[in-house]
Amino acid sequence: MTPDTRTPAGSAGTPEHPTGDDGQVRPPLDERRARVLRAVVEEYVTTAQPVGSQTIATSRDLGVSSATVRNDMTVLEREGYLVQPHTSAGRIPTDRGYRFFVDHFERAPGLPPAQRRTVSDFFTTAHLALEDLLHETSQLLANLTQHASVVVGPASDAAVLRNVQLVSLQPGLALVVAVLSNGAVEKEVLHLDGDPTDDDLARAGAALNAQFQSSTLANLPVADTTGDPVVDRCMSMARDALTLRVAGQTEPLYVSGASRIALEQGSYGTADGAARLLELLEHQVVVVSLVRGLLDHGLVVRIGEENEREELRDCSLVLAPYVVEGEVAGSIGVLGPTRMDYGRALAAVATVSQQLGRILHT
């Protein structure tokens, strides 16, 4: 999947033809300055320290002197790709610098072999209920990237009903179990009138399966009568219970690795950046809405100021949907400071989203 590299709303120019402070479109970076920018980004991601020209000149085979590198870095700063945090200090990338880096250099072949095996082993041995699978997937992604991860589960109301069963629990009490196309299983206890037999419940389940085939939970039809009032009553109660269960539900959200945000708080642009991000992750509806708004763009990267929400202005988001039976079922992503390892994050999110969609399809 190719990252979404659209210019953020409200900005001008493109990564290839950036707009300077005077509003004029700049020419594209030449190859040498692009290599210098890449070197600065990679060095800063590794060390978290401002990068000097001498460091780049001695650690990279650019074929030029440190004075030339220093001049290139001055131009890159003027064009908005780098910034000098303190007088006499080296440079660090800006959001524009990271964006150019992601758009032009991050075409890694994928995860390293050891991490690919970790992902493969996880999904090969995963035989979990959907809720447990998504929770453990979020943990897997956090471990792979060393950043906080989010997994948004499928919305039950949009899933197609695959199977319905009614199971007797005790006299007057039964359990309706609905298996959905997205792998979810919805359960609801029914307080039944009278005392239907196991045969009555089996007949009601069979009739519901026949009538609700390929229906979504949000649009279950009114059950047709069978001529048996006991069976019809069981069917009606089961249908109503399932409809009410998913009414108003939002997609489930699973967050792992949030403690990494606190550990990385020095990497965020402001003193309270990490705290604001942690607070945001506590609001499920807000996070789900944010993620849902990006699902149409495939594998997407949002860097710093490109994020619309203020709480995300000090961080980067790498997000991808996972697809079940040709339809987007949910999404996974990582959140971290703009000084993240974009290559590892992109590869991990792309690989895990593909594998998650595959296992939910089987």
N, C-alpha and C positions, 0 to 999 in steps of 0.2 A: 504494500500500500504506500502511496506517496503522501507525505505530509501536506496539509492545507497551508499554502503559502500566500494566501490572499493578504493584501495590505489591510491593516486594521482600519475599522471605521474611524473617520475623523483625521486620518493622517494623509499626507500627500506623497506622491512619488511611489516608487517600488524599490525592492532590495537591489535590483540591478541599476536603477536610475534614481537614487535617493534625492530628496529635496533638502537643501541646506537651510541655514537660519535666515537667509535672505529671500527664501521662497523660490530660488532658481533650481531647476533640475540639474543634478550633478552628472558627469559622465560616469560610466561603470568603472569599477576598480580594475586596474591592470593586474596582470597575473602575479607580479612580485608583491604588490601591496596586499592582494588577497591572501597570499601565502603568509605574509607577516601577520595579518589579522588572524588567520587560522592558528598560527603559532601562539599568539597572545591568548586566544581563547583556551586552547588546550593546556597551556602552561598555568593559566589562572584557575581553570577547573581543577587541576591537580594540586596546586599549592595554596590557593586562596590568598596569594600575596600579589600586590601590584608587580607588573612585569616590566623589566627594563630592557633597553635595546641591546645591552651587552649580553644579557641572558639569551635573547633570541639569536643574536649573531653567533654565539659560541655553541648553542645547542641544536641549531638547525643548519642544514646545508643549503643556505640561500645564495652563496657565491658572492656576497657583498659585505662591505665593512659595517661595523656597528654604527658608524656615522650615517651611512645610507639608511640603515634600519631605523635610526633615530629620526631622520627626516621623514621616512615613510610613516612612522608612528605619529609624527606631528600632523601630517596630512590626514591620516585616519581619524585623529582627534578632531581636526577642523571639520571633517565631513560627518562627524557624529557617530563614528563606529567605536571610538575609544574615549575614555575620559581619564584625567589625571586627578586622583582623589586628594593628593596633597602636593604642595610645591616640592620639587626635587624627587618626588616619588615616581615609580613607574606608572604604567597605564593599566586600566582594567576595561573589559568590554562593556559597552552599553547594550540596551535592549536591541538597538539597531545592529550592533555588532554580532550579537547572538543570532539574530534573525538571518543575517547574511550567512553565518556559519552553518546554520541548520539547512538553509535553502540550497547551499552550494557544495557543502562538504560532507554532510552526513548521509552517505549512501552505503552504510556498512552492510556486509553480507548477512548479518544476523548475530545471534548470540554466540559466544564462545562455546566450544564443544561441551565443556563441563556443565554450563548452564542449560544448554539444549538437552542434555541428558536428564538434568533435574526436572525440567518441564515435561519431558516425555515420560519419565517415571511417574511423575505426579498424576498425569492424566491417564496413564495406562492402568494404574492401580486404584484410581478414584471410583468408588462405588458408593456414593453418598447421596443422601437426600439433597434436593436442590439448595436448600438454605445452608446446609453444611458445606456443600461444594463451593458455593459462592464465597462463603466466609473464608474457607481455606485457600481459595484462589486469590483473594485479596492479600492473605498472608504470604503466599508464594510470590506475588508481584512485589510486595514490599521488600522481601528478602533479596530478590533478584536485582532491584534497583537501588536499595538502601535509601528509599524515599517513602513518604506516606503514599498509600494506595487507596483507591476507591473502586468499588465494583457496584454497579447499579443492576439490580435483578430485573427479570422480566415482569411486566405488568400482567397480573392474572386476568384482568377483565378483557384483555385483547387476545388471550390465548384460546385456541380451539380445544373444545372438549374431546378427549380421546376415549375415556371410559368412566362409567359411574357405577358404584356399588353401594348397596345398603346392607349394613351389617348389624345384627341384633346385639345389643349390649346387655340388656336385662328387660324384663317385662315393661312395655311402654317406652322404652328408650332404645334408639338406634343411632348409628353413625353413617352419614353419607360421605363417601370418599370419591373425589373427582380427580382424575389424572388428566393433566393438560399437555398440550403439544410442546410447551416450552420446558417441560420437565418438572414443573411444579405439581404438587399434590395438595389440594384443598380439602379440609375436613371440617365437618360441622355436626354437632350432636342434635338429634331430633327428638322432641318430646311428643310421642305419637298418641293419638286418640285410640282407645281400645288396646288390644294386644295382638297386633298382626303376627302371623307366623313367619318362620324363616322362608317358607315358600312364597308368602305374600311379598316379602321384601325382595326376594330374588326376581319375582315377576315384575315388580315395580322397577328394579334396576335394569332389567332387560328392555322394558318398554322405554325407559328414559334413554338408554343407549341408542335404541332404534330411532327415536324422535329427535334427539339432540345431536346426532352425528354431524360434525363439521360446524356446529354452532359455537360462538364465543360465549364466555360467561356473562359478558355485558349485554348480550342479546339472546338469551335463552327464550325460546317460544313457550307459550302456555301449553302445558302438556295435554295431549288429547286423552279423552276418556277411554278406558278399556272395558267398561261395563261392570267392573267389580269395584264397588265403592271403597272397600278397604285399600285395594291397590291404588286406586285413583287418589285417595287421600295421602298415601305415602309419597306418591309421585309429586303431588302439588306441594307438599311440605318440603320435600327435598329440593325441588326447583326454587322455591322461595328462599330457602336457607342459603343456597349457593349464590343466588342473585344478591341477597343482602350482604353476604360475606365480602364480596369484592366491591360493593358500592362505596365509592369515595376512597378506596385504597390508593396509595401512592406506591411507586416502585420501591422495593426494599433497597436499602443502602448498607454496604459493608465497608468499613474503614479499618485499615491496618497500618501499623507503623507510624501512628500519630506522634509517638514519643520522639521520633527522629526529627520532627519539626522543632521541638524544644532543643534538641541537641545541636541543631544547625542554626539556632537563632542569630548567631553572629554573621551568618551569610545573607540575611535578609536586609533590605535597604534601610529600614528604619528600626528603631528600638522595639516598637510594638508590632512589627510586621508578623512575627511568628505567632504572637498571642492572638492577633486578629484572625489569622488563618485557622488556628486551633478552634477559636470560637465559631467560625463559619462552619467547620466540619461537624459541629454539634447540631446544626439545623438541617435535618434530613430533607425537608421539602425544598429548601433553598438550593442545596447541593444537587438534588435530583433534577430540579428545574434548570439549573445551570448546565449540567451535563447533557440533558435532553436537547437543549438548544444548539448543541454542537454536533449532534449525531449524524446529521446529513452530510458532513464534510469528510467522512472516512477517518483515517489516521490524521489527527490534528495536533498542532503545537501552538500554544498561546504563551507568549513571553512578556512578562512584566506589564508594561503599560498597554499592551494589546488586549489585556483582560478588561472586560467592562466593569466588573465589580471591584470596588476599591480594596477590599480585603485581599484580592489576588494580585495587586499591582507590584508586589515585591517578590512574586514567585512565578514559576512556569508550570504549565499544565500540558501533559502529553496524554492524549485520549484516543481511544478507538472503540468502535462498536463491535459486538459479536453477533453473528448472524445464525439463526436457526430456521431451517426449512425455507431459505431464501428471504426471510424477513429479519430486520433488526430487532433483536430481543432485548438488548441492554447494552451496557458499555463498561469498559474498564479504563483506568488511568492512573497516573502518578502525579503527585504534587510535590514540588520542591523549590529551592531557591533558583533564581535565574542561573546561578553558577552550578548547574547540574550537568551530569555526563549525558548529553543528548543522544549520543550514539547508543549507549546502553539502554537508556529509557525507551527510545523508539523501537529498538529491536525486541526488548522484553514485552512491551505493550502489544506490538504487532503479533508476536509469536503466541502469547498467552490468549489474546482475543481469538485467534484462529483456532487454537486447540480447544478452548472453551466452547465455541460454537459447534465444533465437530462432535465433542462428547455429548452435548445436549441434543444433537440431531440423531444420535444413535439410540 
